[in-house]
Amino acid sequence: MRNIACAWIVLALTACAKADQAAKADRRHDSVSVVDTAKSERPPVAFVVDSGSPRLVVDSAVKEPVLELRNGEFVVHLPLDMARVLADSLPGFAPMKRAVFDKGLLSWRDHYAANRPPELDPADSDAVWAAALSVAVGDFNGDSRRDIAMEGIAGDTFAIFFLLSASDPKSQPALLYFHPPVRGGASQVGTGFIDYLTLVHAGKVTGFEEDAGEPPILELHHDAVDLGIFEKASELYYVENGVVKIFTTSD
């Protein structure tokens, strides 16, 4: 009987110890689950990109242009057929590097990219791609194939253009300039460059009205590109029936 009584005492003490530990664990859990959000500040997000990007590569494995952010570097993958068209028209072309852009512009666009909504996948986020500045990828002629818009230098020539994917196996890629290429323009591009590209999706776009009347509205049926001039003005460039059209959005 004495042994049985001792066993019950040991079991009771063990049960009490476990209950006490569980209570303490609950109190610890409760204490960390209550956070004073007024005192906890979200640290700023670092968005660091190689100043030498975007980098253009010819990639025979892709069928459409691809823009990716890899290890802090923007890389443009261009299909072989599109690279041939580009080389024929603008041999040695390279997109404008981030190193030549105005520092205020870089800070503004990088802040926008770093503070994108967390639910956006960086691999498919317009906020991130806006920081590429000299490159935009989208469907610019409505054939459900990705195209690319770029601004950059080929030799001593500055150019901004759409490079459209072939719509079907019987057609060829097409290069359409925003403006005629500027020979000697390379010498005018130094640090502090303020022209940049931003992808604009299909939808209604409000234009700029100089008079007091109603601003014009453009109905975009496919993607377009906004050519911004930092803190000055912007124009929308879009393709309609194989021709580049311009729509002023601010002045």
N, C-alpha and C positions, 0 to 999 in steps of 0.2 A: 504493500500500500504506500509505504514511504517512497519507493522508487516511482510509483505512478504519480504521486503528488508532485514530486520534483520535476517529472517530465512535463506535467501541465504548467508548472511555474515557468519552465524554460520556454515552452511554446508561447505562453502569454507575453513574456518579456520580449521575445523575438517579434511577435505581432505588433507590439507597441512601438518597438524600434522602427519597424518598417513603416508604420503609420506616421510616425514623427518625421521620417525621411521624406515621405511623400508630401506631407504638409509643407516641409521646408522647400521642396522642389516646386510645389505650386506657388509658394510665395515668391520664389526667385523668378519663375515664369511671369507672374503678374507684374513684378517690379520692372522687368525689361520690356514688357509689352506696352507700357505707357510711356510715350515719348513726347517731350515738350517740343512740338514742331516749331514754335516761335523761336527757339534757341538753336535748332538744328538747321543749318544752311547747306544747300546743295553746292558742292564745290564746282567751280567752273570746268567745263569740258574742254580738254585740249584737242585741237584739230590741227595737226601738223602734216603738211604735204610738201613733198620735195619741190623746191623752187625750180628745178629743171624740167618738171613735167608741165603739160602732158607730153608723153612720148608716143610717137607713131611707129607701129610695127606692121609689117605685112604678114598676114596669117592665113595660110591656105586651108586651115581647118575650119574657118568660119565662113558662112554664106552671106552674112549681113554685118555691118559695122557693130562693134562692141566697145563700150567705154567702161573700164573698170578701175576701181581704186585698190591697188595692190601694194601692201606694205608702205603706205604713205605716198604712193606715186600713182598719178593718173596715167593709164596706158590705153591707147586707142588701137584696137585690132581692126585692120582693114583687109577685106577679102582681096584675093589676087586680081580679079578682073577690075575692081574699083581702083586698086593701086596702080594698075597699068594706065587707066584713063587719067589719073592724077599725074603720073610721071610724064605722060605725053604732053599735057597742058602746062604743068608747073613742075618741071624737074627739080628734084632736091627739096621739095616743099616740106616744111616743118611747122606745126602749130606754134603760136606765140606761147612762150614759156612764162610761168608765173613770176619768174625773177624780174621781168621787165614791166610788170603792172604796178600801178600806183599803190603805195602801202596802205593808204586809207581804204581803197577799193578792196584789197585783199582782206583787211581786217573786217570789213563789213560783210563780205560774202562768207568768210570763214566762220564768223559768229553765227550767221544764219544756218550754216551747215552743222555746226557743233550743237546748236540748240533745236535741232529738228525734233518732232514728236518721237518719243521712244518706240512707239509701235511701228514706225517706218523701218523697213529693212534697208540698211545702207546700200545693199546691192541693187535696190530699185527705188532710190529716194531722190526726187528732184532737188531737194535741199542740198544733198551732197554733190550732185552733178553740177549745180550752179557754181560751185567753187572751181570747176575746171576752167571757166572763163572763156577760153578760146575754142571750145568744142561743145557741140550739142548733138545728141542722137535722138531721132524720132522719125515718124512716118510723115514726110513732108509733101508727098504727092498723092496720098490716099490709096496706095496700092497694097496696103497691109504688109509692107516690107520696110525694115528700118533703113533710114538714110542717115547722112551725117552733114553737119554744117561746121565749117572751120574758118578761122582767120589766122593768117601766118605769113611766112616769108619763103620765097623760092628764089635763091640767088640774091638779086638786088630788087626783087619784085614783091610788093605787098598785095595780098589778095584775100577776099572774103567770099565764100561760095557755098552752095549746096552741092553735094556729091550724092546723086540718087542711085540707089541699087537698081539692077535690071529687074523690070517688072515680071518678066517671064524668060524662059530659056532662049527665045528667039531675039530678045532685045539686048542692048548694051547699057552699062551704067552711063549716066549723063552728068556733066559738070555745068552748073548754072551760077554765074557770078552775081553777087549783090550789086556790085559796081564794077566797071572795067578795072582790071589789075593796074596798079600804079608802079611803073618802073622807077627805080630810085627811091621807092618808099621805104626800103629797108634801112637806109641811112637816117631816116627821120624817126625811127622807132628806137627809143632808149628807155631808161628807167622812167617810170611815171606814166606809162601807157594807160589810157582810161577807157578805151572801147572794149566792150565785153559782150558775150553771147549768153542768152538765157532761153531755154526751151519753153515754148508756150503751147499748151494743149488745145485741142479743138473746143470751140465754144464761142460765146459772145465776147468781143473785145471793144472797150470804149476808147474812142480816139480823142484827139486834141482839137478843140474848137477855139480859134483865135477870137471870134466875135462872141457876143453874149448869148448866142443861140444854143440849141440843144447839141451836145457833142455827137459826132457820128458814131454809128455802131457797125462793127464788122462781124459777120457770122463766119467763123472759121470752121471748115468741114474736116480739117486734118491739122496735124501739128504745124507750128511755125516757129520762127526765131525772133526774139526781141534783141535788137542791137542797141545796147545802152551806151551812153557817153556819161561817165560817172559824174553825178551831181549837175548834169546839164540837160540832156534830152534823151529821147529814145524813139526808135522806129521799128515797126513790125515788118518782117520780111516773110512772105509766103509764096507758094508755088500754085499757080492756077493755069491749067491747060499748057503746061510746059514752060510757062513764063513767070519770072520773078516779079512779084508785085510788092509795093511799099505802102504802109499805112502808118501815119504819124500818130504816136500814142502820147507823147508829152513834148513840151518845149520850154 
